[in-house]
Amino acid sequence: MSAAMCILIIALAVAPLSTWLATAAINWTARAAGRSPLPQVACFIAGFANMAALVVLVLVLRPTGSAPRELLAGVLFTAAYGFCVNFLNWFVFTVTETSMHAHLLVEIGHAREITRAELEQRYNKTTIVAARIPRLLELGQLRLDGGRLYLARSWVLRSALALRVLRRLLGIPPTPPQETAAPSLREGGAAR
């Protein structure tokens, strides 16, 4: 195996870690500057920068050869791998926020016109809990005993703890902002 191929294999192996570290650096820099980190933006910037670096590495090292077809195959493979790393990075660290945002946008899109009060009525803690509890019981993640809910499997807590630790390491708030954190449009708060 050529030295160029060895370097590329090492770079591909390190790509997920370097993407996560770059995401953390972006988030921590935002916090240090007094700004709220934007997890989606940080994940995509870190991911695409990493993907671009991998593609440049292929173009410089030419581990698959210098023929245009071989070079194109190397670039396409590396770009696809970089995209997968980027997607995994985004998925792991922003899926909870993104699903909440998407749900709100879908509610607004289906209604065509909706007031904030109507949206709050449709999408609130009560409706979310009412929709989630039966599904969690069905999946066996919760059990109902004597009118009380219990965790049925400890892996749920371990998974949540692991994601919370990773979100903290990346500089992303481990929980979504509370209801009282955002200004109300009814109280004259500006929309962002």
C-alpha positions as CSV (number, residue, x, y, z in Angstrom):
1,M,0.0,0.0,0.0
2,S,1.3,3.4,-0.9
3,A,2.1,6.1,1.6
4,A,-0.6,8.3,0.1
5,M,-3.2,5.6,0.6
6,C,-2.1,5.1,4.2
7,I,-2.4,8.8,4.9
8,L,-5.9,8.9,3.3
9,I,-7.1,5.9,5.4
10,I,-5.9,7.5,8.6
11,A,-7.6,10.8,7.6
12,L,-10.8,8.9,6.9
13,A,-10.6,7.1,10.2
14,V,-10.0,10.4,12.1
15,A,-12.8,12.3,10.2
16,P,-15.6,11.7,12.6
17,L,-13.6,12.8,15.6
18,S,-12.3,15.9,13.8
19,T,-15.8,16.8,12.8
20,W,-17.0,16.5,16.3
21,L,-14.1,18.5,17.6
22,A,-14.7,21.2,15.0
23,T,-18.4,21.3,16.0
24,A,-17.4,21.7,19.6
25,A,-14.9,24.5,18.7
26,I,-17.5,26.4,16.8
27,N,-20.0,26.1,19.6
28,W,-17.5,27.1,22.3
29,T,-16.3,30.0,20.2
30,A,-19.9,31.2,19.9
31,R,-20.4,31.0,23.6
32,A,-17.1,32.8,24.3
33,A,-18.3,35.6,22.0
34,G,-21.5,35.8,24.0
35,R,-23.7,34.3,21.3
36,S,-26.0,31.3,21.6
37,P,-24.6,28.3,19.7
38,L,-26.6,27.2,16.7
39,P,-26.1,23.4,16.6
40,Q,-27.3,22.9,13.1
41,V,-25.0,25.6,11.7
42,A,-22.0,24.4,13.7
43,C,-22.6,20.8,12.6
44,F,-22.8,21.7,8.9
45,I,-19.9,24.1,8.9
46,A,-17.7,21.5,10.7
47,G,-18.9,18.7,8.5
48,F,-18.5,20.4,5.2
49,A,-15.1,21.8,6.1
50,N,-14.0,18.3,7.0
51,M,-15.5,16.9,3.8
52,A,-13.7,19.6,1.8
53,A,-10.4,18.9,3.5
54,L,-10.8,15.2,2.7
55,V,-11.5,16.0,-1.0
56,V,-8.4,18.3,-1.2
57,L,-6.3,15.6,0.4
58,V,-7.4,13.2,-2.3
59,L,-6.6,15.7,-5.0
60,V,-3.2,16.5,-3.5
61,L,-2.1,12.9,-2.6
62,R,-3.7,11.2,-5.6
63,P,-3.8,7.8,-3.8
64,T,-5.9,6.2,-6.6
65,G,-3.7,7.4,-9.4
66,S,-3.6,10.5,-11.6
67,A,-5.8,9.3,-14.4
68,P,-9.0,11.5,-14.5
69,R,-11.3,8.5,-14.0
70,E,-9.4,7.2,-11.0
71,L,-9.1,10.7,-9.5
72,L,-12.8,11.3,-10.0
73,A,-13.7,8.0,-8.3
74,G,-11.4,8.9,-5.3
75,V,-13.0,12.3,-5.0
76,L,-16.6,11.0,-5.2
77,F,-15.9,8.3,-2.7
78,T,-14.3,10.7,-0.3
79,A,-17.0,13.3,-0.7
80,A,-19.7,10.6,-0.1
81,Y,-17.9,9.4,3.0
82,G,-17.5,13.0,4.2
83,F,-21.2,13.6,3.6
84,C,-22.1,10.5,5.7
85,V,-19.8,11.7,8.5
86,N,-21.5,15.1,8.3
87,F,-25.0,13.6,8.4
88,L,-24.1,11.4,11.4
89,N,-22.7,14.4,13.2
90,W,-25.8,16.5,12.5
91,F,-28.2,13.6,13.3
92,V,-26.7,12.7,16.7
93,F,-26.5,16.2,18.0
94,T,-29.4,18.1,16.5
95,V,-32.2,15.5,15.9
96,T,-34.2,16.5,19.0
97,E,-34.1,20.2,18.2
98,T,-34.8,19.6,14.6
99,S,-37.7,17.3,15.2
100,M,-39.3,20.0,17.5
101,H,-38.7,22.7,14.9
102,A,-40.0,20.5,12.0
103,H,-43.2,19.6,14.0
104,L,-43.9,23.3,14.6
105,L,-43.4,24.1,10.9
106,V,-45.6,21.2,9.8
107,E,-48.4,22.4,12.2
108,I,-48.1,25.9,10.7
109,G,-47.9,24.6,7.1
110,H,-51.0,22.4,7.5
111,A,-53.1,25.1,9.0
112,R,-52.1,27.7,6.4
113,E,-53.1,30.4,8.8
114,I,-52.8,29.9,12.6
115,T,-52.5,32.2,15.5
116,R,-49.9,31.8,18.2
117,A,-52.6,30.8,20.7
118,E,-53.9,28.1,18.4
119,L,-50.4,26.8,17.8
120,E,-49.7,26.7,21.5
121,Q,-53.0,24.8,22.0
122,R,-52.1,22.2,19.4
123,Y,-48.4,21.8,20.4
124,N,-47.9,22.0,24.1
125,K,-46.6,19.7,26.8
126,T,-50.0,18.1,27.4
127,T,-50.5,17.1,23.8
128,I,-46.9,15.9,23.4
129,V,-47.1,13.8,26.6
130,A,-50.5,12.4,25.6
131,A,-49.1,11.4,22.2
132,R,-45.8,10.0,23.5
133,I,-46.8,7.9,26.5
134,P,-48.8,5.2,24.6
135,R,-45.9,4.9,22.1
136,L,-43.3,4.5,24.9
137,L,-45.5,1.9,26.5
138,E,-45.9,0.0,23.2
139,L,-42.1,0.1,22.6
140,G,-41.6,-1.4,26.1
141,Q,-39.5,1.6,27.2
142,L,-42.1,2.5,29.9
143,R,-44.3,0.2,32.0
144,L,-47.5,1.2,33.7
145,D,-48.1,-0.3,37.2
146,G,-50.9,0.9,39.5
147,G,-51.4,4.1,37.6
148,R,-47.6,5.0,37.8
149,L,-45.1,5.0,35.0
150,Y,-41.7,3.4,35.4
151,L,-38.7,3.1,33.1
152,A,-38.7,-0.5,31.8
153,R,-35.1,-0.5,30.5
154,S,-32.1,1.3,32.0
155,W,-30.5,1.7,28.6
156,V,-32.9,4.6,27.9
157,L,-31.3,6.6,30.8
158,R,-27.8,5.6,29.8
159,S,-28.5,6.7,26.2
160,A,-29.9,10.0,27.3
161,L,-27.0,10.6,29.7
162,A,-24.5,9.8,26.9
163,L,-26.2,12.2,24.5
164,R,-26.3,14.9,27.3
165,V,-22.6,14.5,27.9
166,L,-21.8,14.7,24.2
167,R,-23.9,17.8,23.8
168,R,-22.1,19.5,26.7
169,L,-18.7,18.6,25.2
170,L,-19.9,20.1,21.9
171,G,-21.0,23.3,23.6
172,I,-24.7,22.6,22.8
173,P,-27.2,23.2,25.5
174,P,-28.2,19.8,26.8
175,T,-31.9,20.8,27.1
176,P,-34.1,23.0,24.9
177,P,-34.8,26.5,26.2
178,Q,-37.7,26.6,28.7
179,E,-41.0,28.2,27.8
180,T,-40.2,31.3,29.8
181,A,-36.9,32.0,28.0
182,A,-38.4,33.2,24.8
183,P,-40.2,36.6,24.6
184,S,-43.9,36.3,23.8
185,L,-45.1,37.9,20.6
186,R,-48.2,38.9,22.5
187,E,-46.1,40.8,25.0
188,G,-44.4,42.8,22.2
189,G,-41.4,40.6,21.8
190,A,-39.8,40.7,18.4
191,A,-39.8,37.6,16.2
192,R,-36.4,36.2,15.4
